[in-house]
Structures are given as C-alpha cells and as structure tokens.
Amino acid sequence: MKSILEALNWRYATDRFLDQAISDENLHTILEAARLAPSSMNFQPWKYILIKSPELKQQIFEAGYNQQAIIEAPTLLALTIPNILNTDNVNHIIQAAAEARNAEVSTLEGYRKMLQGFIDKTEPDKFFDWSRRQAYISLGILLLTAAQLEIDAAPMEGFDPEKVNSILGLQNYSTVTLIALGYRSPEDDHQTWPKVRFKMEEIFEVR
Ligand SMILES: Cc1cc2nc3c(=O)[nH]c(=O)nc-3n(C[C@H](O)[C@H](O)[C@H](O)COP(=O)(O)O)c2cc1C
C-alpha cells in the first residue's frame, strides 16, 4: 500500500476510466473509511448512494454536463446531505451512542441537551451549509482511502443538483458531490499534468 504522501501525489481528478470494476472489498473499505469520518458533535450528516442502474447513470450524466467520468467509471456514488437537521437527527445520534456504549439513553441526557441546543439556536437555512462542511470531511477521507488503495476517483460538483436529486428521487436529502471510482485509462492525459498546489510557505505559517 502507498504511504499517505505517495498516495496523494499519485491521485488526480481522473477524467477517463477503464471498463474495469473495483472489488467489493475495496468499495467496502472506501465506504467504511467515509463512515468513520469525524463530524462536529458527531452529527454524521451524510448518506452515500451507490448508483448501479445504467438508466440512472445516463440521466445523471446528462444532468452532470456530460462529464465522462459519470458514465465511464464502474462505480458512481452520490454524496448526499440532509436538507435540514431536527430532533429526529438528535434522537438518531443518541440511539447510536446508547447502542455503541451499551448505555441507557437516560444517561446521555447532557449530550442530548447539547445537540438539541444546537438545533434550537441554528437558523434553519444554515443547516445545509453546516452539514456540507461535515460531509466534506468524510469526502476527503474517502478520497485519501481510495488513493491508498490505488483506486482512481473523480469528485464532481459540476452537475445540476435539482435534476440529480429528482433523478435519484430524493426528498429530504440533496446531492452535494458525485464521486466516480475506478481505474485510470492510459488515454487519460490528465494523469500527465503536473500537480498544481500552492507552496508550503503560502499555506502554512508559524506565529
Ligand atoms: C469537491 C470537488 C468537486 C470537484 N468537481 C469537479 C467537477 O465537477 N469537474 C471536474 O472536472 N473536476 C472537479 N473537481 C476536481 C478538481 O478540479 C481537482 O481536484 C483540482 O483541480 C486539483 O487537481 P487534482 O485533484 O488532479 O490534484 C472537483 C474536486 C473536488 C474536491
């Protein structure tokens, strides 16, 4: 397996994919890494949808400005987040925490108050942006994990979200990123492009 820095230098936003599936084991590892991502207060406001249907892929391809990765990659995921957060989300976390820690729900009253306090004090139109910030932590971990497994990825925000949400029949969630996974085609000239990143002194300082 590649080291973290080797993997990050190896990966690139893949444009053209081979018709070669990724194994279920690798997909599971990638999703498990995304699942294990941290989030503020542990809200975990994300759901991944694996889009297998060729018909859905074709429609998403059209709603995604004909980006080839959508249709070419063997695996296509949609990262979706809840449109709003409410007491149901609080209950979900408390239930999960009680199960994981083998604790009575009643012992988590302080935690519940903190979560509910966040819900109560937040303007409803702020939840979506807040959830997106959390979800992108999961996305980053997903992309790193794929790279370490030498699986190529194309994260894509270039699509019409309303169309994609409607294609996927989403009601309470919205798609924030599409993620194509697979193996780079030798014909993809993007792999030869030098990596463009700001210099360390431009993005890091000591005070
Ligand atoms: C959240 C996100 C959304 C992106 N959306 C698109 C996209 O819709 N189309 C595209 O060609 N590239 C997209 N990219 C790829 C970026 O342009 C690319 O990651 C960046 O230029 C750095 O290049 P590299 O990933 O090849 O190192 C996206 C990247 C991220 C992280």
The ligand as an SDF file (V2000), in Angstrom:
LIG
                    3D

 31 33  0  0  0  0  0  0  0  0999 V2000
  -15.5000   18.7170   -4.2290 C   0  0  0  0  0  0  0  0  0  0  0  0
  -14.8310   18.6950   -5.5670 C   0  0  0  0  0  0  0  0  0  0  0  0
  -15.5910   18.8880   -6.7100 C   0  0  0  0  0  0  0  0  0  0  0  0
  -14.9880   18.8400   -7.9790 C   0  0  0  0  0  0  0  0  0  0  0  0
  -15.7800   18.9480   -9.1030 N   0  0  0  0  0  0  0  0  0  0  0  0
  -15.2230   18.7580  -10.3150 C   0  0  0  0  0  0  0  0  0  0  0  0
  -16.0290   18.7010  -11.4910 C   0  0  0  0  0  0  0  0  0  0  0  0
  -17.2530   18.8010  -11.4530 O   0  0  0  0  0  0  0  0  0  0  0  0
  -15.4140   18.5170  -12.6850 N   0  0  0  0  0  0  0  0  0  0  0  0
  -14.0610   18.3750  -12.7870 C   0  0  0  0  0  0  0  0  0  0  0  0
  -13.5600   18.1940  -13.9210 O   0  0  0  0  0  0  0  0  0  0  0  0
  -13.2730   18.3830  -11.6990 N   0  0  0  0  0  0  0  0  0  0  0  0
  -13.8120   18.5580  -10.4650 C   0  0  0  0  0  0  0  0  0  0  0  0
  -13.0250   18.5400   -9.3430 N   0  0  0  0  0  0  0  0  0  0  0  0
  -11.5780   18.2600   -9.4910 C   0  0  0  0  0  0  0  0  0  0  0  0
  -10.7060   19.4540   -9.1470 C   0  0  0  0  0  0  0  0  0  0  0  0
  -10.7220   20.3910  -10.2020 O   0  0  0  0  0  0  0  0  0  0  0  0
   -9.2880   18.9280   -8.8700 C   0  0  0  0  0  0  0  0  0  0  0  0
   -9.3470   18.1120   -7.7280 O   0  0  0  0  0  0  0  0  0  0  0  0
   -8.2880   20.0520   -8.6550 C   0  0  0  0  0  0  0  0  0  0  0  0
   -8.1150   20.7790   -9.8360 O   0  0  0  0  0  0  0  0  0  0  0  0
   -6.9370   19.5200   -8.2050 C   0  0  0  0  0  0  0  0  0  0  0  0
   -6.4320   18.6010   -9.1310 O   0  0  0  0  0  0  0  0  0  0  0  0
   -6.0990   17.0910   -8.7600 P   0  0  0  0  0  0  0  0  0  0  0  0
   -7.2620   16.5660   -7.9630 O   0  0  0  0  0  0  0  0  0  0  0  0
   -5.9820   16.4030  -10.0840 O   0  0  0  0  0  0  0  0  0  0  0  0
   -4.8330   17.0740   -7.9680 O   0  0  0  0  0  0  0  0  0  0  0  0
  -13.5970   18.6220   -8.0780 C   0  0  0  0  0  0  0  0  0  0  0  0
  -12.8420   18.4310   -6.9220 C   0  0  0  0  0  0  0  0  0  0  0  0
  -13.4430   18.4570   -5.6840 C   0  0  0  0  0  0  0  0  0  0  0  0
  -12.6050   18.1860   -4.4530 C   0  0  0  0  0  0  0  0  0  0  0  0
  1  2  1  0
  2  3  1  0
  2 30  2  0
  3  4  2  0
  4  5  1  0
  4 28  1  0
  5  6  2  0
  6  7  1  0
  6 13  1  0
  7  8  2  0
  7  9  1  0
  9 10  1  0
 10 11  2  0
 10 12  1  0
 12 13  2  0
 13 14  1  0
 14 15  1  0
 14 28  1  0
 15 16  1  0
 16 17  1  0
 16 18  1  0
 18 19  1  0
 18 20  1  0
 20 21  1  0
 20 22  1  0
 22 23  1  0
 23 24  1  0
 24 25  2  0
 24 26  1  0
 24 27  1  0
 28 29  2  0
 29 30  1  0
 30 31  1  0
M  END
$$$$
